[in-house]
Amino acid sequence: MTEIINLLFIGDVVGEPGYNILQSLLPGFVTKYKLDFVIANAENITEGVGILEKDAKKLLDLGIDVLTGGNHTMDKIQTHKFISEADRLLRPNNYPRGAYGKGFGIYQINNKISKIAVINLQGRTFMKPIDCPFRSFDFFHERLNGETKIIFVDFHAETTSEKIAFSWHADGRASAIIGTHTHIQTADERILPNGTAYLTDAGMTGPYDSVIGMKKESSLKRFIYATPQKHEVATDNIKIAAVFLKIDSETGKALSIERILFPGF
């Protein structure tokens, strides 16, 4: 039976401001877009760097179905046990074998027959040299064994070239590949020739009178004086950055992709 799945992916949620705007506006998004499934990148939810159990649970309590991460997922050492045991919190799948936590999951979609596979991957260019994300995806895809054709990828990477290269590698095998990490939303949303929806970066859900979510003053000092400065989450001009997708459950192909930034500039 073919079902059309309405999916929302929320770009990097930064600190308390990011949580607050989601608490206020996400219910309206659920109604407006008739959402079946919600995913959010949450690696910056706790004071802008990392994720604590209490903050992960606050986001999940908003009705978000799965939290993805990136290079800051493991930064809070006190969260290791929670990450190890959590089913709905993902860290990059291409961490070396034996690392705690999980990098993908298969989830029942709310009020639907269909299931969705979600995988979190991390790039290697200008980032920690962990295992190959391309080969990690290949191995993951083979292990699905036809359990679902709906496959969502959060590709957390620094460079546009690595993200774009990965999109061509996985075109036709993933339903959607959405980039995260830079906190700057790109305007290149499209559906690739074999049916994969793609956006280089979903952007940041958080305060935009900032330097990618952090207070301007400390960020400026870091650049001007080349010295370490305390990371502090900014507070003003808060926006939601997200991507709305429609996916055909029978083929796993994307039917549409819509980039969201609310409120706009």
TORKOL-4160 file (C-alpha; in steps of 0.2 Angstrom, whole numbers, padded with zeros to 4 digits, m for minus):
265
<pt num="1" X="0000" Y="0000" Z="0000"/>
<pt num="2" X="0007" Y="0017" Z="m0005"/>
<pt num="3" X="0008" Y="0030" Z="0008"/>
<pt num="4" X="0014" Y="0048" Z="0006"/>
<pt num="5" X="0025" Y="0052" Z="0021"/>
<pt num="6" X="0026" Y="0071" Z="0027"/>
<pt num="7" X="0042" Y="0073" Z="0035"/>
<pt num="8" X="0050" Y="0088" Z="0044"/>
<pt num="9" X="0069" Y="0089" Z="0047"/>
<pt num="10" X="0074" Y="0103" Z="0059"/>
<pt num="11" X="0092" Y="0110" Z="0057"/>
<pt num="12" X="0104" Y="0112" Z="0071"/>
<pt num="13" X="0094" Y="0117" Z="0087"/>
<pt num="14" X="0105" Y="0128" Z="0097"/>
<pt num="15" X="0103" Y="0130" Z="0116"/>
<pt num="16" X="0088" Y="0136" Z="0126"/>
<pt num="17" X="0083" Y="0149" Z="0112"/>
<pt num="18" X="0082" Y="0135" Z="0099"/>
<pt num="19" X="0071" Y="0124" Z="0111"/>
<pt num="20" X="0060" Y="0139" Z="0116"/>
<pt num="21" X="0055" Y="0143" Z="0098"/>
<pt num="22" X="0051" Y="0125" Z="0094"/>
<pt num="23" X="0041" Y="0123" Z="0110"/>
<pt num="24" X="0031" Y="0138" Z="0104"/>
<pt num="25" X="0029" Y="0135" Z="0085"/>
<pt num="26" X="0032" Y="0116" Z="0082"/>
<pt num="27" X="0013" Y="0112" Z="0085"/>
<pt num="28" X="0008" Y="0124" Z="0072"/>
<pt num="29" X="0020" Y="0116" Z="0060"/>
<pt num="30" X="0013" Y="0099" Z="0064"/>
<pt num="31" X="m0004" Y="0105" Z="0059"/>
<pt num="32" X="0001" Y="0116" Z="0044"/>
<pt num="33" X="0011" Y="0102" Z="0036"/>
<pt num="34" X="0001" Y="0087" Z="0042"/>
<pt num="35" X="0017" Y="0080" Z="0048"/>
<pt num="36" X="0019" Y="0061" Z="0050"/>
<pt num="37" X="0037" Y="0061" Z="0057"/>
<pt num="38" X="0049" Y="0074" Z="0064"/>
<pt num="39" X="0068" Y="0073" Z="0065"/>
<pt num="40" X="0080" Y="0086" Z="0073"/>
<pt num="41" X="0098" Y="0089" Z="0074"/>
<pt num="42" X="0102" Y="0091" Z="0092"/>
<pt num="43" X="0120" Y="0091" Z="0095"/>
<pt num="44" X="0121" Y="0109" Z="0100"/>
<pt num="45" X="0105" Y="0109" Z="0112"/>
<pt num="46" X="0115" Y="0110" Z="0128"/>
<pt num="47" X="0123" Y="0127" Z="0130"/>
<pt num="48" X="0127" Y="0127" Z="0112"/>
<pt num="49" X="0139" Y="0112" Z="0113"/>
<pt num="50" X="0134" Y="0094" Z="0116"/>
<pt num="51" X="0118" Y="0086" Z="0122"/>
<pt num="52" X="0113" Y="0082" Z="0140"/>
<pt num="53" X="0100" Y="0069" Z="0144"/>
<pt num="54" X="0088" Y="0082" Z="0151"/>
<pt num="55" X="0089" Y="0092" Z="0135"/>
<pt num="56" X="0087" Y="0078" Z="0124"/>
<pt num="57" X="0071" Y="0072" Z="0133"/>
<pt num="58" X="0064" Y="0090" Z="0132"/>
<pt num="59" X="0065" Y="0090" Z="0114"/>
<pt num="60" X="0058" Y="0072" Z="0112"/>
<pt num="61" X="0043" Y="0078" Z="0123"/>
<pt num="62" X="0039" Y="0091" Z="0110"/>
<pt num="63" X="0034" Y="0077" Z="0098"/>
<pt num="64" X="0051" Y="0076" Z="0089"/>
<pt num="65" X="0053" Y="0057" Z="0084"/>
<pt num="66" X="0072" Y="0056" Z="0082"/>
<pt num="67" X="0087" Y="0067" Z="0087"/>
<pt num="68" X="0102" Y="0066" Z="0076"/>
<pt num="69" X="0120" Y="0073" Z="0080"/>
<pt num="70" X="0137" Y="0076" Z="0074"/>
<pt num="71" X="0154" Y="0081" Z="0080"/>
<pt num="72" X="0148" Y="0088" Z="0096"/>
<pt num="73" X="0136" Y="0073" Z="0101"/>
<pt num="74" X="0149" Y="0065" Z="0113"/>
<pt num="75" X="0156" Y="0082" Z="0121"/>
<pt num="76" X="0146" Y="0080" Z="0137"/>
<pt num="77" X="0155" Y="0065" Z="0146"/>
<pt num="78" X="0140" Y="0064" Z="0158"/>
<pt num="79" X="0129" Y="0059" Z="0144"/>
<pt num="80" X="0138" Y="0044" Z="0138"/>
<pt num="81" X="0127" Y="0031" Z="0147"/>
<pt num="82" X="0111" Y="0040" Z="0140"/>
<pt num="83" X="0118" Y="0040" Z="0122"/>
<pt num="84" X="0123" Y="0021" Z="0124"/>
<pt num="85" X="0105" Y="0017" Z="0129"/>
<pt num="86" X="0094" Y="0029" Z="0120"/>
<pt num="87" X="0085" Y="0022" Z="0105"/>
<pt num="88" X="0079" Y="0039" Z="0098"/>
<pt num="89" X="0096" Y="0048" Z="0099"/>
<pt num="90" X="0109" Y="0045" Z="0085"/>
<pt num="91" X="0127" Y="0049" Z="0084"/>
<pt num="92" X="0137" Y="0048" Z="0067"/>
<pt num="93" X="0136" Y="0030" Z="0061"/>
<pt num="94" X="0154" Y="0031" Z="0055"/>
<pt num="95" X="0162" Y="0032" Z="0072"/>
<pt num="96" X="0174" Y="0017" Z="0074"/>
<pt num="97" X="0167" Y="0000" Z="0078"/>
<pt num="98" X="0164" Y="m0002" Z="0096"/>
<pt num="99" X="0160" Y="0016" Z="0100"/>
<pt num="100" X="0145" Y="0018" Z="0111"/>
<pt num="101" X="0128" Y="0024" Z="0105"/>
<pt num="102" X="0120" Y="0020" Z="0088"/>
<pt num="103" X="0121" Y="0028" Z="0071"/>
<pt num="104" X="0105" Y="0023" Z="0063"/>
<pt num="105" X="0088" Y="0016" Z="0068"/>
<pt num="106" X="0072" Y="0010" Z="0060"/>
<pt num="107" X="0056" Y="0018" Z="0066"/>
<pt num="108" X="0038" Y="0015" Z="0064"/>
<pt num="109" X="0030" Y="0031" Z="0057"/>
<pt num="110" X="0016" Y="0038" Z="0067"/>
<pt num="111" X="m0002" Y="0032" Z="0061"/>
<pt num="112" X="0006" Y="0024" Z="0046"/>
<pt num="113" X="0010" Y="0006" Z="0040"/>
<pt num="114" X="0027" Y="0012" Z="0034"/>
<pt num="115" X="0043" Y="0012" Z="0043"/>
<pt num="116" X="0058" Y="0025" Z="0041"/>
<pt num="117" X="0076" Y="0022" Z="0042"/>
<pt num="118" X="0086" Y="0036" Z="0049"/>
<pt num="119" X="0105" Y="0037" Z="0048"/>
<pt num="120" X="0117" Y="0050" Z="0054"/>
<pt num="121" X="0134" Y="0052" Z="0045"/>
<pt num="122" X="0149" Y="0064" Z="0048"/>
<pt num="123" X="0161" Y="0070" Z="0035"/>
<pt num="124" X="0179" Y="0069" Z="0037"/>
<pt num="125" X="0186" Y="0085" Z="0027"/>
<pt num="126" X="0192" Y="0098" Z="0040"/>
<pt num="127" X="0184" Y="0087" Z="0054"/>
<pt num="128" X="0189" Y="0072" Z="0065"/>
<pt num="129" X="0196" Y="0058" Z="0054"/>
<pt num="130" X="0183" Y="0044" Z="0058"/>
<pt num="131" X="0178" Y="0030" Z="0047"/>
<pt num="132" X="0172" Y="0033" Z="0029"/>
<pt num="133" X="0154" Y="0040" Z="0028"/>
<pt num="134" X="0152" Y="0034" Z="0010"/>
<pt num="135" X="0157" Y="0016" Z="0014"/>
<pt num="136" X="0147" Y="0017" Z="0031"/>
<pt num="137" X="0131" Y="0021" Z="0021"/>
<pt num="138" X="0134" Y="0007" Z="0009"/>
<pt num="139" X="0136" Y="m0006" Z="0023"/>
<pt num="140" X="0120" Y="0002" Z="0031"/>
<pt num="141" X="0110" Y="0001" Z="0015"/>
<pt num="142" X="0115" Y="m0017" Z="0012"/>
<pt num="143" X="0109" Y="m0022" Z="0030"/>
<pt num="144" X="0092" Y="m0015" Z="0028"/>
<pt num="145" X="0086" Y="m0030" Z="0018"/>
<pt num="146" X="0071" Y="m0022" Z="0011"/>
<pt num="147" X="0064" Y="m0018" Z="0028"/>
<pt num="148" X="0059" Y="0000" Z="0022"/>
<pt num="149" X="0063" Y="0010" Z="0006"/>
<pt num="150" X="0061" Y="0027" Z="0016"/>
<pt num="151" X="0079" Y="0031" Z="0021"/>
<pt num="152" X="0083" Y="0048" Z="0028"/>
<pt num="153" X="0101" Y="0054" Z="0030"/>
<pt num="154" X="0108" Y="0068" Z="0041"/>
<pt num="155" X="0125" Y="0071" Z="0033"/>
<pt num="156" X="0135" Y="0082" Z="0046"/>
<pt num="157" X="0150" Y="0089" Z="0037"/>
<pt num="158" X="0160" Y="0105" Z="0035"/>
<pt num="159" X="0162" Y="0106" Z="0016"/>
<pt num="160" X="0149" Y="0108" Z="0002"/>
<pt num="161" X="0160" Y="0097" Z="m0009"/>
<pt num="162" X="0159" Y="0082" Z="0002"/>
<pt num="163" X="0141" Y="0084" Z="0005"/>
<pt num="164" X="0137" Y="0086" Z="m0014"/>
<pt num="165" X="0149" Y="0071" Z="m0018"/>
<pt num="166" X="0140" Y="0060" Z="m0005"/>
<pt num="167" X="0123" Y="0065" Z="m0013"/>
<pt num="168" X="0128" Y="0058" Z="m0030"/>
<pt num="169" X="0135" Y="0043" Z="m0021"/>
<pt num="170" X="0118" Y="0039" Z="m0013"/>
<pt num="171" X="0106" Y="0046" Z="m0026"/>
<pt num="172" X="0092" Y="0033" Z="m0028"/>
<pt num="173" X="0096" Y="0024" Z="m0013"/>
<pt num="174" X="0092" Y="0037" Z="0000"/>
<pt num="175" X="0075" Y="0046" Z="0000"/>
<pt num="176" X="0083" Y="0062" Z="0007"/>
<pt num="177" X="0100" Y="0068" Z="0011"/>
<pt num="178" X="0100" Y="0084" Z="0021"/>
<pt num="179" X="0117" Y="0092" Z="0027"/>
<pt num="180" X="0120" Y="0100" Z="0044"/>
<pt num="181" X="0134" Y="0107" Z="0054"/>
<pt num="182" X="0138" Y="0125" Z="0046"/>
<pt num="183" X="0122" Y="0133" Z="0054"/>
<pt num="184" X="0120" Y="0142" Z="0038"/>
<pt num="185" X="0105" Y="0137" Z="0027"/>
<pt num="186" X="0109" Y="0135" Z="0009"/>
<pt num="187" X="0097" Y="0138" Z="m0006"/>
<pt num="188" X="0101" Y="0123" Z="m0017"/>
<pt num="189" X="0086" Y="0111" Z="m0012"/>
<pt num="190" X="0082" Y="0099" Z="m0027"/>
<pt num="191" X="0077" Y="0082" Z="m0031"/>
<pt num="192" X="0092" Y="0072" Z="m0039"/>
<pt num="193" X="0089" Y="0062" Z="m0055"/>
<pt num="194" X="0086" Y="0046" Z="m0046"/>
<pt num="195" X="0073" Y="0053" Z="m0033"/>
<pt num="196" X="0084" Y="0058" Z="m0019"/>
<pt num="197" X="0079" Y="0075" Z="m0011"/>
<pt num="198" X="0095" Y="0085" Z="m0007"/>
<pt num="199" X="0100" Y="0101" Z="0003"/>
<pt num="200" X="0118" Y="0105" Z="0007"/>
<pt num="201" X="0113" Y="0113" Z="0024"/>
<pt num="202" X="0097" Y="0114" Z="0033"/>
<pt num="203" X="0103" Y="0129" Z="0044"/>
<pt num="204" X="0101" Y="0133" Z="0062"/>
<pt num="205" X="0086" Y="0134" Z="0073"/>
<pt num="206" X="0092" Y="0147" Z="0086"/>
<pt num="207" X="0097" Y="0165" Z="0088"/>
<pt num="208" X="0103" Y="0174" Z="0072"/>
<pt num="209" X="0110" Y="0190" Z="0080"/>
<pt num="210" X="0125" Y="0179" Z="0084"/>
<pt num="211" X="0140" Y="0170" Z="0076"/>
<pt num="212" X="0132" Y="0154" Z="0071"/>
<pt num="213" X="0122" Y="0154" Z="0087"/>
<pt num="214" X="0136" Y="0161" Z="0099"/>
<pt num="215" X="0137" Y="0178" Z="0107"/>
<pt num="216" X="0146" Y="0190" Z="0095"/>
<pt num="217" X="0157" Y="0198" Z="0108"/>
<pt num="218" X="0167" Y="0182" Z="0112"/>
<pt num="219" X="0167" Y="0176" Z="0094"/>
<pt num="220" X="0175" Y="0192" Z="0088"/>
<pt num="221" X="0188" Y="0191" Z="0102"/>
<pt num="222" X="0192" Y="0174" Z="0096"/>
<pt num="223" X="0195" Y="0180" Z="0078"/>
<pt num="224" X="0204" Y="0196" Z="0083"/>
<pt num="225" X="0215" Y="0190" Z="0097"/>
<pt num="226" X="0217" Y="0172" Z="0091"/>
<pt num="227" X="0214" Y="0166" Z="0109"/>
<pt num="228" X="0201" Y="0154" Z="0117"/>
<pt num="229" X="0185" Y="0162" Z="0123"/>
<pt num="230" X="0170" Y="0155" Z="0132"/>
<pt num="231" X="0156" Y="0149" Z="0121"/>
<pt num="232" X="0140" Y="0157" Z="0126"/>
<pt num="233" X="0123" Y="0155" Z="0117"/>
<pt num="234" X="0116" Y="0171" Z="0110"/>
<pt num="235" X="0098" Y="0176" Z="0113"/>
<pt num="236" X="0091" Y="0187" Z="0100"/>
<pt num="237" X="0082" Y="0185" Z="0083"/>
<pt num="238" X="0077" Y="0167" Z="0085"/>
<pt num="239" X="0072" Y="0157" Z="0069"/>
<pt num="240" X="0067" Y="0140" Z="0064"/>
<pt num="241" X="0077" Y="0132" Z="0050"/>
<pt num="242" X="0070" Y="0116" Z="0043"/>
<pt num="243" X="0066" Y="0106" Z="0028"/>
<pt num="244" X="0049" Y="0099" Z="0023"/>
<pt num="245" X="0048" Y="0083" Z="0013"/>
<pt num="246" X="0035" Y="0072" Z="0005"/>
<pt num="247" X="0041" Y="0054" Z="0002"/>
<pt num="248" X="0032" Y="0040" Z="m0008"/>
<pt num="249" X="0033" Y="0025" Z="0004"/>
<pt num="250" X="0032" Y="0012" Z="m0010"/>
<pt num="251" X="0047" Y="0018" Z="m0020"/>
<pt num="252" X="0056" Y="0028" Z="m0006"/>
<pt num="253" X="0058" Y="0042" Z="m0018"/>
<pt num="254" X="0055" Y="0060" Z="m0013"/>
<pt num="255" X="0040" Y="0069" Z="m0021"/>
<pt num="256" X="0044" Y="0087" Z="m0015"/>
<pt num="257" X="0057" Y="0097" Z="m0005"/>
<pt num="258" X="0053" Y="0114" Z="0003"/>
<pt num="259" X="0066" Y="0124" Z="0013"/>
<pt num="260" X="0059" Y="0133" Z="0028"/>
<pt num="261" X="0066" Y="0148" Z="0038"/>
<pt num="262" X="0054" Y="0156" Z="0050"/>
<pt num="263" X="0052" Y="0170" Z="0053"/>
<pt num="264" X="0062" Y="0176" Z="0038"/>
<pt num="265" X="0075" Y="0189" Z="0037"/>
